[in-house]
Amino acid sequence: MSVIVRFAPSPTGRLHVGNVRTALLNHLFVREQGGEFILRIDDTDLERSTEEYENGIREDLSWLGLDWDSSFNQSHKFDAYDEAASILRKAGLLYACYETAEELDKQRKLQRVAGKPPIYNRAALELTEKEKDEYRQEGRLPHWRFKLSGNVVTWNDLVRGEQSIDTSSLSDPVLIRGDGTYLYTLPSVVDDIDARITHVIRGEDHVTNSGAQIEIFRALSDHLPNFAHTPLLVGKDGKGLSKRLGSLSIQQLREDGLEPLAICSLLGKIGTSDPVDIRDNMKTLASEFSFDKVSRAPARFDEDELAMLNAKLLNDLPYDRVKQELDDLGVQGGEDFWNLIRANIGKIGDAAQWSVMAFAPMAGQIEPEDTDFCNLAADSLPDELDQDSWSSWTNHLKETTGRKGKNLFMPLRMALTGRARGPEMNKMLLVLGADRARARLRGQSG
């Protein structure tokens, strides 16, 4: 059986790390299986869905390396949803309800007071045609509910194991609003049947929905996908991310200079039994994926861990992988300079700052008490520099001045780079050259 999965975002906002993790897990699973990945745009909410957000979703997925094999929009399939609704009505499984939101709220409150579960009481099933006509004459438009069986629905979840939902404990779900628009449930089932989706991989917040959806699947077709419900993301403090999703959008992470492979490596490994570390490529991530490795515990998303992975990724990247980006940033120095600085940057954009430090004219940062020492250092710096120049030069300064350790090296580093930390100074000295180094040691622009 060919594996077919889908990722189904709504174009009502930008993608964030939570829904991207769902896309990633679908992608890793299907690529390892050699199946088909479908991008389904859930745009039945025509008022809130925009072309701008849809384009943003596609852009974010492409940037992350989550390519898809085919794509469609739900807004192009209303005829199919209407046909499915008609089938359910004829089977007596989709029925009209006329209660207002206020009446339903009052009903739930009364049920709670009586110690009963606040589920819909199915009063609409007892309405006569005359009563329905009276409601319609009042201007009430019906919403339509799916009639659950009241039986226990079971399935073997690929992450959570054996699952059971007692549908008698659920309200009959509303599939169609009073204004005739569809909620998520029916279009999703129809599309999964039409596309022959074999595996529905999504967050565990959909577990309860699965009981109702499985009954709708069975009412419309003999097709039923496998389900895998993965734990939701939380912050490193264990709290939900809902209030911070704007800052954790893929668009924002991209603008912040994070690398797509660092993001995918983190999201693909947190909440699993595998170590969280950089993987070389998406193919490696896919080859290591298994539902058996996915934990039942919430997956902790730590921005500090992402920053660490991003820095580690850059530290291992060869020059040919970053040359174009460095050129776009105006970074000078070529491959030698990249190899010098890559262990000292957290984001590719940091390379531009190091380039300015190395090649743009700047005066050395010298403390008053170090002025004479730095002038002496400038005078003793040889004209011709090589790999051993730093060592022989600093050894000479140590012997002539008596300085050693931090008292010897820190004034030189600050005068030459303006920073207390950075690349190896023996290599940095070669990048600067003798003339620029002398100028900075003398407090001049060099």
C-alpha positions in Angstrom: 0.0 0.0 0.0 1.4 3.4 -1.0 1.5 5.8 1.9 -0.3 9.1 1.4 -0.4 11.8 4.1 -1.5 15.4 4.1 -0.7 18.7 5.9 -3.7 20.9 6.2 -3.0 24.5 7.3 -5.6 27.3 7.3 -4.5 30.4 5.4 -5.6 32.7 8.3 -2.1 33.4 9.6 1.6 32.5 9.2 2.9 29.1 10.2 4.5 28.7 13.6 6.7 26.1 15.2 3.6 24.1 16.5 1.9 23.5 13.2 5.2 23.2 11.3 6.2 20.3 13.6 3.0 18.5 12.4 4.0 19.2 8.8 7.6 18.0 9.5 6.5 14.7 11.1 4.2 14.0 8.1 7.0 14.8 5.7 9.6 12.7 7.5 7.3 9.7 7.7 6.1 9.8 4.1 9.6 10.5 2.6 11.0 7.5 4.5 8.1 5.4 3.2 8.5 6.7 -0.4 4.9 7.9 -0.4 3.0 11.0 -1.4 2.8 14.3 0.6 -0.3 16.4 -0.1 -0.6 20.1 0.9 -4.3 20.8 1.6 -5.2 24.4 2.0 -8.2 24.5 4.5 -9.8 27.7 3.2 -13.5 27.0 3.7 -13.5 30.1 6.0 -13.7 32.5 3.0 -13.8 35.6 5.2 -10.6 35.0 7.1 -8.6 33.1 4.5 -6.3 35.3 2.3 -4.1 34.7 -0.7 -1.3 36.4 1.2 -1.3 33.9 4.0 -1.6 31.0 1.6 1.5 32.2 -0.3 3.2 32.7 3.0 2.5 29.1 4.0 3.9 27.8 0.7 7.0 30.0 1.1 7.7 28.9 4.7 7.3 25.2 3.8 9.6 25.5 0.7 12.2 27.4 2.8 12.2 24.6 5.4 12.7 22.0 2.7 9.2 20.5 3.2 8.3 19.9 -0.4 4.9 18.5 -1.4 3.8 16.3 -4.3 0.4 17.8 -4.9 -1.8 20.5 -3.5 -5.4 21.6 -3.5 -7.7 24.1 -1.9 -10.9 23.1 0.0 -12.6 26.2 -1.4 -12.7 24.5 -4.8 -14.6 21.4 -3.5 -17.8 22.8 -2.1 -19.8 20.6 -4.5 -18.2 17.5 -3.0 -19.0 18.6 0.5 -22.6 19.3 -0.5 -23.0 15.8 -2.0 -21.6 14.3 1.2 -24.0 16.3 3.3 -26.9 15.1 1.1 -25.9 11.5 1.6 -25.8 11.9 5.4 -29.2 13.7 5.4 -30.8 10.8 3.4 -29.3 8.3 5.9 -30.9 10.2 8.8 -27.4 11.1 10.1 -27.5 14.8 9.5 -30.3 16.7 11.2 -31.4 20.4 11.4 -31.2 22.2 14.7 -32.7 25.6 15.4 -31.5 26.5 18.9 -29.7 29.9 19.3 -26.3 30.1 21.0 -28.0 31.6 24.0 -30.5 28.7 24.3 -27.7 26.2 24.0 -25.7 27.9 26.6 -28.7 27.9 29.0 -29.2 24.2 28.3 -25.6 23.4 29.2 -25.8 25.3 32.5 -29.0 23.5 33.5 -27.3 20.2 32.8 -24.3 21.1 34.9 -26.6 22.1 37.8 -28.4 18.7 37.5 -25.1 16.9 37.6 -25.3 15.8 33.9 -22.7 16.1 31.2 -23.2 19.3 29.2 -23.9 17.6 25.9 -26.5 18.4 23.3 -29.9 16.8 24.3 -31.0 16.1 20.7 -34.2 18.1 21.2 -34.2 18.9 17.5 -34.9 15.3 16.6 -38.3 15.6 18.2 -39.4 18.7 16.3 -42.4 18.4 14.1 -42.5 19.9 10.6 -44.9 22.5 11.9 -42.4 23.6 14.7 -39.6 23.7 12.1 -41.8 26.0 9.9 -42.5 28.3 12.8 -38.8 28.6 13.5 -38.1 29.4 9.9 -40.8 32.0 9.9 -39.1 33.6 12.8 -36.0 33.9 10.6 -34.1 31.2 12.3 -31.6 29.3 10.1 -30.8 25.8 11.0 -27.4 24.4 11.8 -26.8 20.8 11.0 -25.5 18.1 13.4 -24.2 14.6 12.7 -26.0 12.0 14.7 -23.4 9.9 16.7 -24.2 6.2 17.3 -23.6 6.3 21.0 -21.2 3.4 20.7 -17.6 3.2 21.7 -15.2 3.9 18.8 -11.8 2.3 19.1 -8.6 2.5 17.0 -4.9 1.7 17.4 -3.2 5.0 17.5 0.4 4.9 16.1 1.6 7.1 19.0 -0.8 6.6 21.8 -1.7 2.9 21.3 -5.2 1.6 21.8 -7.7 4.4 22.0 -11.4 4.4 22.9 -14.0 7.2 22.6 -17.5 6.7 24.0 -19.6 8.7 21.6 -22.5 8.8 24.1 -20.4 11.2 26.1 -20.1 13.6 23.2 -22.4 16.2 21.7 -23.5 15.5 18.1 -21.0 17.7 16.3 -22.1 20.6 14.2 -21.0 20.1 10.6 -22.7 23.0 8.9 -23.4 26.4 10.4 -26.6 28.3 10.2 -25.2 30.4 7.4 -24.5 27.3 5.4 -20.7 27.3 5.8 -18.8 24.1 6.7 -16.9 23.5 9.9 -13.6 21.6 9.6 -14.9 18.1 10.3 -16.9 17.1 7.2 -14.7 18.7 4.5 -11.7 17.0 6.2 -13.3 13.6 6.1 -14.5 14.0 2.5 -11.0 15.1 1.4 -9.3 12.2 3.2 -11.6 9.8 1.5 -11.1 11.4 -2.0 -7.3 11.6 -1.6 -7.2 8.0 -0.1 -5.1 9.4 2.8 -3.5 6.4 4.6 -2.2 8.2 7.7 -3.6 11.2 9.5 -0.7 12.6 11.6 -1.7 15.5 13.8 -1.7 16.9 17.3 -3.2 15.2 20.3 -5.8 18.0 20.7 -7.7 16.1 17.9 -8.0 12.8 19.8 -11.6 13.3 20.9 -12.5 14.6 17.4 -11.4 11.3 16.0 -14.3 9.4 17.6 -16.8 11.5 15.6 -14.7 11.6 12.5 -14.3 7.8 12.4 -18.1 7.5 12.4 -18.4 10.0 9.6 -15.8 8.0 7.6 -17.8 4.8 8.1 -21.1 6.6 7.1 -19.6 7.8 3.8 -17.1 5.2 2.7 -15.2 2.0 3.5 -12.0 4.0 3.6 -10.5 4.7 7.0 -7.0 6.0 7.5 -4.6 5.2 10.4 -4.3 7.9 13.1 -1.2 9.2 14.9 -1.7 11.9 17.5 1.5 13.5 18.7 2.0 15.5 21.9 1.8 19.3 21.6 4.7 21.6 21.9 5.4 23.4 25.2 8.0 25.9 26.2 11.2 25.0 28.1 9.2 25.9 31.3 6.6 23.3 30.4 3.9 26.0 29.7 2.0 26.3 26.5 3.3 28.4 23.6 -0.1 29.9 22.6 0.8 33.4 23.8 4.1 33.5 22.0 3.2 32.0 18.6 3.8 35.4 16.9 7.4 35.4 17.9 7.7 31.8 17.0 6.4 32.0 13.4 8.6 30.6 10.7 8.7 34.0 9.1 10.1 35.5 12.3 12.6 32.8 12.8 13.8 33.2 9.3 14.1 37.0 9.7 16.0 36.4 12.9 18.6 34.5 10.9 17.9 30.9 11.9 18.8 28.1 9.5 16.0 25.8 8.2 17.9 22.6 8.9 18.5 23.8 12.5 14.8 24.3 13.0 13.9 20.9 11.4 16.6 19.1 13.4 15.1 20.5 16.7 11.5 20.0 15.8 12.2 16.5 14.5 14.0 15.3 17.6 12.3 16.9 20.6 9.8 14.7 22.1 11.5 11.6 20.7 14.0 9.0 22.1 16.7 10.3 19.7 19.3 12.8 20.9 18.6 16.4 19.9 21.4 17.3 17.5 22.0 18.7 14.1 21.4 16.3 11.2 23.2 16.8 7.9 20.1 16.9 5.7 16.4 16.1 5.6 17.0 12.7 4.2 18.9 11.7 7.3 16.1 13.0 9.5 13.6 11.0 7.5 15.7 7.8 7.7 15.7 8.1 11.5 12.0 8.8 12.0 9.7 6.2 13.7 6.4 6.5 15.6 7.9 4.1 18.1 10.4 6.9 19.1 7.7 9.5 19.7 7.1 10.1 23.4 3.7 10.6 25.0 5.1 13.5 27.1 4.9 17.1 25.7 7.7 18.1 23.5 9.7 21.0 25.0 10.7 23.7 22.5 13.7 25.7 23.8 14.8 28.7 21.9 18.3 28.6 23.5 18.6 25.0 22.3 17.7 26.2 18.8 20.3 28.9 18.9 22.9 26.3 20.0 22.0 24.0 17.1 22.1 26.9 14.7 25.6 27.8 15.8 26.7 24.2 15.6 25.3 23.9 12.1 27.2 27.0 10.9 30.4 25.8 12.5 30.3 22.7 10.4 29.2 24.3 7.1 31.8 24.4 4.3 32.4 27.6 2.4 30.7 26.5 -0.8 27.4 26.1 1.2 27.4 29.7 2.4 29.3 31.5 -0.3 26.2 33.1 -1.9 24.8 34.2 1.4 28.1 35.7 2.4 28.4 37.5 -0.9 24.9 38.9 -0.5 25.9 40.2 3.0 29.0 41.8 1.6 31.3 39.6 3.7 35.0 39.9 2.5 37.8 37.5 3.0 36.6 34.5 1.1 37.0 30.9 2.3 39.9 31.6 4.7 37.9 34.2 6.5 34.8 32.0 6.8 36.9 29.2 8.2 38.3 31.6 10.7 35.0 33.0 12.0 32.4 30.3 11.6 33.1 28.9 15.1 32.3 32.3 16.6 28.9 33.1 15.0 25.4 32.0 16.0 23.7 33.2 12.8 24.9 33.7 9.2 24.2 37.5 9.6 26.9 37.7 12.3 29.5 37.2 9.6 28.9 40.7 8.3 29.8 42.1 11.7 33.0 40.2 11.8 33.8 41.3 8.2 33.4 44.9 9.3 35.6 44.3 12.3 38.3 42.7 10.1 38.3 44.9 7.0 36.6 48.2 7.7 38.8 51.0 9.1 38.6 51.2 12.9 40.6 52.5 15.7 41.9 50.1 18.3 40.2 50.0 21.7 43.0 50.6 24.1 42.8 51.4 27.8 45.0 54.3 29.0 47.2 52.0 31.1 47.9 49.8 28.0 48.9 52.6 25.6 52.6 52.3 26.0 52.4 48.5 25.8 50.4 48.6 22.5 52.8 51.1 21.0 55.7 48.8 21.8 53.8 45.9 20.3 53.2 47.9 17.1 56.9 48.7 16.9 58.0 45.1 17.3 55.4 43.6 14.9 57.3 42.1 11.9 56.5 43.3 8.3 56.1 39.8 7.0 53.5 37.6 8.8 53.0 33.9 8.8 51.3 31.2 10.9 54.0 31.4 13.6 54.1 35.2 13.8 51.5 35.5 16.7 53.4 33.1 18.8 56.9 34.5 18.3 55.6 38.1 18.6 53.8 37.6 21.9 56.7 35.6 23.3 58.9 38.6 22.5 56.5 41.0 24.2 56.3 38.6 27.2 60.1 38.7 27.6 60.5 42.4 27.1 57.6 43.7 29.2 57.1 40.9 31.8 53.4 40.7 31.0 51.8 37.3 30.7 48.4 35.7 30.5 45.3 37.9 30.3 47.4 41.0 31.0 49.4 40.2 27.8 46.8 38.9 25.4 43.6 40.9 26.2 45.0 44.4 25.4 46.3 43.0 22.1 42.9 41.4 21.2 41.0 44.5 22.1 43.3 46.8 20.2 43.2 44.6 17.1 39.5 43.5 17.0 37.6 45.6 19.5 36.2 42.5 21.1 37.1 40.5 24.1 36.2 37.2 22.4 36.5 35.9 18.9 38.6 34.0 16.4 42.0 32.6 17.0 44.4 35.5 17.0 47.2 33.8 15.1 44.8 33.6 12.2 43.2 36.9 12.8 46.6 38.6 12.7 47.1 37.2 9.2 43.7 38.6 8.0 44.5 42.1 9.3 48.0 42.3 7.9 50.9 44.1 9.5 50.0 47.7 8.4 46.4 47.5 9.6 47.5 45.8 12.8 50.1 48.5 13.6 47.6 51.3 13.0 45.1 49.8 15.4 47.7 49.1 18.0 48.6 52.8 17.9 45.0 53.8 18.3 44.7 54.9 14.7 42.1 54.0 12.1 43.3 50.9 10.4 
